[in-house]
Amino acid sequence: MKLNDIFYALNSSAIHLKSVENERALRIDFRVSATHVDLEKLRVALNQISPRDAFSLSYKPDNSDFSTAVNSSQTEELIEFAETLDSIGLPGKIELTVSKKIESFTISVYSLDLMVSGWKDGGLVQTFEKILALSSRAYYLECFELHKPYATGLFVFGPKRLSSIPPKSPENPNRDKIIGLRSKACNIYLEVIQRLIPDDFKFSEELPHDGVCLVFRKLQTIICASYLADTTRGEADQSISILLKGYKTANFQAPSLDKIATENSKVFFDIYSWAYTDGNVVDKLGICRNVISIHVNGGELLDLKPGCLEAIYSNYVIYLKENLKQYVDLKNKLSEQIQKSSEKASDVSKNINSYLRGSIFSVCSFIFSVFLIRSLGKTTTDPILNDGAYSIFLLLMFVSVLVLSYAVTETNSELRRYKRNYKSFQNRYTDLISSEDLNLIFSNNKDYNGDIAYIKSSRRRAVCLWLISLIVIFGFVTFIYLKRL
């Protein structure tokens, strides 16, 4: 670790005692037999500490209560610290403490080896809790050992950031969807597992640090197994137990990371990816559990025989063939309903046309009747339309307008009812057929949108024709009445 240069700047033969790092602080202890301070080397080494963090470098000689410390890399303070050490000249213990501060979701990681040791310390549940707690506060881990970024669904391991713009979150956009699907088929009684998905520990590109890769691969395997099994629990001893029930029962319990095998980590991730992509996740998980249970060695869940993934694919093909007839029948039924729906749209447009014909016919019939009666009657100088006949005509015109208003209201009501019934009919099969397949069967609502447009167009044409006819008839009859023809 580069920060060890701080101690070698005090004494080239300094002896390392202990180093500990977590998300809050870094502590390094060294022992020196005497001090020979190289001020320039010390200043350069201290400047490797991020300006975001605070540090304290202290020296305590053996068999003494005296101690001295420096918490700045300013030349004056370093000179004073060096003069104090030279004046004492006794063997003692030197301690460096770095208090980390998070800014713009960024935190310093001075040693990936030490961070991995911190994650591995304690039970498996504690490991998940430490990583989840860190991810809730920061997702860019500024690692002085790296030269380019490497991302998972939780973190970005990268070099020192040169920009003050906060880094982009690496969170998977499908996280909530995946967790929602998992909740339908898996019982997980451990909050730290409920909030994570396998993609959180999947590197987009292999990180050049074996320790981090191994830890993340083990954690990813546990999450994948939890997303495929029936039940996952956290035990009192901080271990995690997983139970899978298929044709046989398979289980797994690990107290710590050291007890997790990673030989089948890729197989488990591929099975998880297949199960949670497209199709009915409950049915696919049922197939996965049956096949996995007969491919485990000695009931040990993570110990799989070769060919498990291929067997799952084959079983799914058989499952699809067995359900093909039911699918075809259901698809034909949907097609018939869609056709009936189009016929219903045609009926809606016909209703307003029927009202139009009846209303116009009644008005025209009255006018023709008046003309016919006046023509067949005795010769007279009386006008064709007297006051009584014109009043009846106005009454018929008023009734026709009322019928027009009623017809439009009835058509609008039928249109709303048609929309509701169609949506209800469409949503009725979402639990049987995938949304993508439903969109194909319903042609992405192309016919439905066409029917709606047809109803609105027919309504508009009928209303226009109705109004034009009433205006023409009213104008013609009123002209005759006023001229006293």
ZAMARFI-85316 format. One record per residue (C-alpha): x, y, z; residue in three letters. Coordinates in steps of 0.25 Angstrom, whole numbers, padded with zeros to 4 digits, always signed. Layout:
residues N
XYZALA...
//
This chain:
residues 485
+0000+0000+0000MET+0005+0014-0004LYS+0002+0020+0010LEU+0013+0011+0016ASN+0023+0021+0010ASP+0019+0030+0021ILE+0025+0021+0031PHE+0038+0018+0023TYR+0039+0033+0022ALA+0041+0033+0037LEU+0050+0021+0037ASN+0054+0012+0025SER+0054+0000+0034SER+0040+0002+0040ALA+0033-0011+0044ILE+0018-0012+0040HIS+0009-0017+0051LEU-0006-0016+0047LYS-0015-0009+0037SER-0030-0008+0037VAL-0039-0001+0027GLU-0054+0000+0026ASN-0064+0010+0020GLU-0062+0019+0032ARG-0047+0020+0034ALA-0033+0014+0031LEU-0023+0011+0042ARG-0008+0006+0040ILE+0001+0003+0052ASP+0017+0002+0050PHE+0028+0001+0060ARG+0041+0008+0059VAL+0054+0006+0066SER+0058+0021+0064ALA+0054+0032+0055THR+0062+0038+0043HIS+0051+0047+0036VAL+0052+0050+0021ASP+0043+0062+0021LEU+0041+0063+0006GLU+0038+0048+0005LYS+0028+0049+0017LEU+0021+0061+0010ARG+0019+0054-0003VAL+0014+0041+0004ALA+0004+0049+0012LEU-0001+0057+0000ASN-0006+0043-0005GLN-0017+0044+0005ILE-0030+0049-0001SER-0032+0064+0002PRO-0047+0059+0005ARG-0042+0052+0017ASP-0035+0056+0030ALA-0023+0049+0036PHE-0015+0048+0049SER+0000+0043+0049LEU+0004+0040+0064SER+0017+0035+0070TYR+0017+0029+0084LYS+0031+0025+0090PRO+0032+0012+0098ASP+0030+0012+0113ASN+0025+0026+0113SER+0012+0034+0113ASP+0017+0045+0104PHE+0012+0045+0090SER+0012+0055+0078THR+0004+0056+0066ALA+0002+0064+0052VAL-0010+0065+0044ASN-0006+0074+0033SER+0004+0072+0022SER+0008+0087+0023GLN+0024+0088+0023THR+0024+0096+0036GLU+0016+0086+0044GLU+0024+0074+0038LEU+0037+0081+0042ILE+0032+0083+0056GLU+0027+0068+0056PHE+0041+0063+0051ALA+0049+0072+0061GLU+0041+0066+0073THR+0043+0052+0068LEU+0058+0054+0066ASP+0059+0060+0080SER+0053+0048+0086ILE+0060+0038+0078GLY+0054+0026+0085LEU+0048+0013+0079PRO+0033+0014+0079GLY+0019+0012+0071LYS+0015+0021+0060ILE+0000+0021+0056GLU-0007+0027+0044LEU-0022+0029+0045THR-0030+0034+0033VAL-0045+0038+0035SER-0052+0036+0023LYS-0063+0046+0018LYS-0073+0044+0007ILE-0075+0055-0004GLU-0083+0053-0017SER-0086+0039-0014PHE-0071+0036-0014THR-0062+0030-0003ILE-0047+0027-0003SER-0042+0012-0003VAL-0027+0012+0001TYR-0026-0003+0000SER-0035-0013-0007LEU-0028-0024+0001ASP-0032-0017+0014LEU-0046-0015+0010MET-0048-0029+0006VAL-0043-0034+0019SER-0053-0024+0026GLY-0064-0030+0018TRP-0060-0044+0021LYS-0059-0042+0036ASP-0071-0047+0043GLY-0083-0055+0038GLY-0089-0056+0024LEU-0101-0047+0028VAL-0091-0037+0034GLN-0084-0037+0020THR-0097-0033+0013PHE-0100-0023+0023GLU-0086-0016+0022LYS-0087-0015+0007ILE-0102-0011+0007LEU-0099+0000+0017ALA-0087+0005+0009LEU-0096+0005-0004SER-0107+0013+0003SER-0096+0025+0005ARG-0087+0024-0007ALA-0086+0016-0020TYR-0072+0022-0026TYR-0061+0015-0019LEU-0048+0023-0022GLU-0037+0013-0022CYS-0023+0018-0023PHE-0019+0004-0029GLU-0028+0005-0041LEU-0026+0013-0054HIS-0040+0012-0060LYS-0054+0009-0055PRO-0060-0005-0053TYR-0075-0005-0050ALA-0086-0014-0044THR-0100-0011-0040GLY-0096-0006-0027LEU-0082+0001-0028PHE-0072+0007-0038VAL-0058+0004-0034PHE-0050+0014-0041GLY-0038+0023-0040PRO-0037+0037-0034LYS-0048+0046-0040ARG-0043+0059-0047LEU-0057+0065-0048SER-0066+0071-0038SER-0078+0066-0045ILE-0085+0055-0037PRO-0083+0041-0043PRO-0094+0034-0050LYS-0101+0024-0041SER-0099+0009-0046PRO-0112+0004-0041GLU-0119-0006-0050ASN-0132+0001-0056PRO-0139-0012-0055ASN-0137-0014-0040ARG-0151-0012-0036ASP-0157-0021-0047LYS-0147-0032-0043ILE-0150-0031-0028ILE-0165-0031-0031GLY-0164-0043-0039LEU-0156-0050-0029ARG-0166-0047-0018SER-0177-0055-0026LYS-0169-0068-0025ALA-0159-0067-0014CYS-0160-0066+0001ASN-0148-0058+0006ILE-0148-0055+0021TYR-0135-0046+0021LEU-0136-0031+0018GLU-0122-0030+0013VAL-0125-0041+0002ILE-0138-0035-0001GLN-0132-0022-0005ARG-0121-0028-0014LEU-0121-0034-0028ILE-0111-0043-0034PRO-0107-0032-0044ASP-0102-0024-0032ASP-0090-0033-0032PHE-0087-0035-0046LYS-0076-0027-0052PHE-0077-0021-0066SER-0062-0024-0068GLU-0054-0033-0059GLU-0047-0024-0048LEU-0032-0027-0047PRO-0033-0031-0032HIS-0035-0045-0029ASP-0040-0043-0015GLY-0051-0033-0019VAL-0055-0042-0031CYS-0056-0055-0022LEU-0064-0048-0011VAL-0074-0042-0021PHE-0075-0056-0028ARG-0078-0063-0015LYS-0089-0052-0012LEU-0095-0053-0026GLN-0096-0068-0024THR-0104-0067-0011ILE-0113-0056-0017ILE-0116-0065-0030CYS-0119-0077-0021ALA-0128-0069-0012SER-0135-0064-0025TYR-0137-0078-0030LEU-0140-0085-0017ALA-0153-0086-0009ASP-0148-0080+0005THR-0136-0072+0010THR-0134-0069+0024ARG-0123-0062+0033GLY-0120-0070+0045GLU-0116-0066+0059ALA-0101-0069+0057ASP-0101-0059+0045GLN-0101-0071+0035SER-0111-0071+0023ILE-0119-0084+0020SER-0126-0087+0006ILE-0136-0097+0004LEU-0141-0102-0010LEU-0152-0112-0012LYS-0153-0119-0026GLY-0154-0133-0029TYR-0144-0134-0017LYS-0140-0125-0006THR-0127-0117-0007ALA-0122-0108+0003ASN-0110-0100+0007PHE-0105-0092+0019GLN-0092-0084+0020ALA-0087-0077+0033PRO-0077-0068+0025SER-0071-0065+0011LEU-0061-0076+0013ASP-0071-0087+0012LYS-0077-0083-0001ILE-0072-0090-0014ALA-0072-0082-0027THR-0070-0094-0037GLU-0084-0092-0042ASN-0086-0077-0040SER-0087-0075-0055LYS-0098-0086-0056VAL-0106-0080-0045PHE-0105-0066-0051PHE-0109-0072-0065ASP-0121-0079-0059ILE-0126-0067-0051TYR-0124-0058-0064SER-0133-0068-0072TRP-0143-0069-0061ALA-0145-0054-0059TYR-0145-0051-0074THR-0159-0052-0082ASP-0170-0062-0079GLY-0176-0066-0067ASN-0166-0065-0055VAL-0174-0075-0046VAL-0175-0086-0057ASP-0160-0084-0061LYS-0156-0085-0046LEU-0164-0097-0044GLY-0156-0104-0056ILE-0143-0098-0050CYS-0145-0104-0036ARG-0149-0118-0041ASN-0137-0119-0050VAL-0127-0113-0040ILE-0132-0123-0029SER-0128-0135-0038ILE-0115-0129-0042HIS-0109-0126-0028VAL-0099-0135-0022ASN-0103-0140-0008GLY-0114-0130-0006GLY-0104-0119-0006GLU-0110-0107-0014LEU-0098-0100-0019LEU-0091-0114-0024ASP-0097-0116-0037LEU-0095-0127-0047LYS-0091-0123-0061PRO-0103-0120-0071GLY-0113-0114-0062CYS-0115-0101-0070LEU-0117-0110-0083GLU-0127-0119-0076ALA-0135-0107-0072ILE-0136-0102-0086TYR-0140-0115-0091SER-0151-0117-0080ASN-0156-0103-0084TYR-0157-0107-0098VAL-0166-0119-0094ILE-0174-0110-0085TYR-0177-0101-0097LEU-0181-0112-0106LYS-0190-0118-0095GLU-0197-0104-0094ASN-0197-0101-0109LEU-0211-0106-0112LYS-0216-0098-0100GLN-0209-0086-0105TYR-0214-0087-0119VAL-0228-0089-0114ASP-0227-0077-0105LEU-0221-0069-0117LYS-0233-0073-0126ASN-0243-0069-0115LYS-0236-0055-0114LEU-0236-0053-0129SER-0251-0056-0129GLU-0254-0047-0118GLN-0246-0036-0125ILE-0255-0038-0138GLN-0267-0037-0129LYS-0262-0024-0123SER-0260-0018-0137SER-0275-0023-0140GLU-0279-0016-0128LYS-0272-0003-0132ALA-0280-0004-0146SER-0293-0005-0138ASP-0290+0007-0130VAL-0288+0015-0143SER-0301+0009-0149LYS-0309+0014-0137ASN-0307+0029-0139ILE-0310+0027-0154ASN-0323+0020-0151SER-0327+0032-0142TYR-0323+0041-0154LEU-0332+0034-0164ARG-0344+0033-0154GLY-0343+0047-0151SER-0342+0053-0165ILE-0352+0043-0170PHE-0363+0048-0160SER-0360+0063-0164VAL-0360+0060-0179CYS-0373+0051-0178SER-0380+0062-0171PHE-0377+0072-0181ILE-0380+0063-0193PHE-0393+0060-0186SER-0397+0074-0185VAL-0393+0077-0200PHE-0401+0064-0204LEU-0414+0068-0196ILE-0413+0082-0201ARG-0412+0077-0216SER-0423+0067-0215LEU-0433+0077-0208GLY-0442+0087-0214LYS-0436+0099-0221THR-0434+0110-0212THR-0426+0122-0210THR-0421+0118-0196ASP-0406+0116-0195PRO-0400+0102-0195ILE-0396+0104-0180LEU-0405+0111-0171ASN-0401+0115-0157ASP-0406+0102-0151GLY-0398+0093-0161ALA-0385+0102-0158TYR-0387+0101-0143SER-0387+0086-0145ILE-0375+0086-0154PHE-0367+0095-0143LEU-0371+0084-0133LEU-0365+0073-0141LEU-0353+0081-0144MET-0351+0083-0129PHE-0353+0068-0126VAL-0343+0065-0137SER-0333+0074-0130VAL-0336+0067-0117LEU-0334+0053-0124VAL-0321+0058-0130LEU-0316+0062-0116SER-0321+0049-0110TYR-0314+0041-0121ALA-0301+0048-0119VAL-0301+0045-0104THR-0305+0031-0106GLU-0294+0029-0116THR-0284+0035-0107ASN-0288+0026-0096SER-0287+0014-0105GLU-0273+0018-0109LEU-0269+0020-0094ARG-0275+0006-0091ARG-0268+0000-0103TYR-0254+0005-0098LYS-0257+0000-0084ARG-0261-0014-0089ASN-0249-0014-0098TYR-0239-0011-0087LYS-0245-0021-0078SER-0245-0032-0088PHE-0230-0028-0091GLN-0226-0029-0077ASN-0233-0042-0074ARG-0222-0050-0080TYR-0210-0043-0075THR-0208-0054-0065ASP-0208-0065-0076LEU-0201-0058-0087ILE-0189-0049-0086SER-0191-0035-0089SER-0182-0036-0102GLU-0190-0047-0107ASP-0203-0040-0104LEU-0198-0028-0112ASN-0195-0036-0124LEU-0209-0043-0123ILE-0216-0030-0122PHE-0207-0024-0133SER-0203-0013-0123ASN-0217-0008-0122ASN-0217-0005-0137LYS-0231-0010-0139ASP-0236-0004-0127TYR-0231+0010-0130ASN-0237+0008-0144GLY-0250+0005-0138ASP-0250+0017-0129ILE-0246+0026-0141ALA-0258+0020-0149TYR-0268+0022-0139ILE-0264+0037-0137LYS-0263+0039-0152SER-0277+0033-0154SER-0283+0041-0142ARG-0277+0054-0148ARG-0283+0051-0162ARG-0296+0047-0157ALA-0297+0060-0148VAL-0293+0069-0160CYS-0303+0063-0169LEU-0314+0063-0159TRP-0311+0078-0156LEU-0310+0082-0171ILE-0323+0074-0174SER-0331+0081-0163LEU-0325+0095-0167ILE-0329+0093-0182VAL-0343+0087-0179ILE-0346+0098-0169PHE-0341+0109-0178GLY-0349+0103-0190PHE-0362+0102-0182VAL-0361+0115-0175THR-0359+0122-0189PHE-0372+0115-0194ILE-0379+0119-0181TYR-0374+0134-0181LEU-0377+0135-0196LYS-0391+0130-0194ARG-0390+0121-0206LEU
//
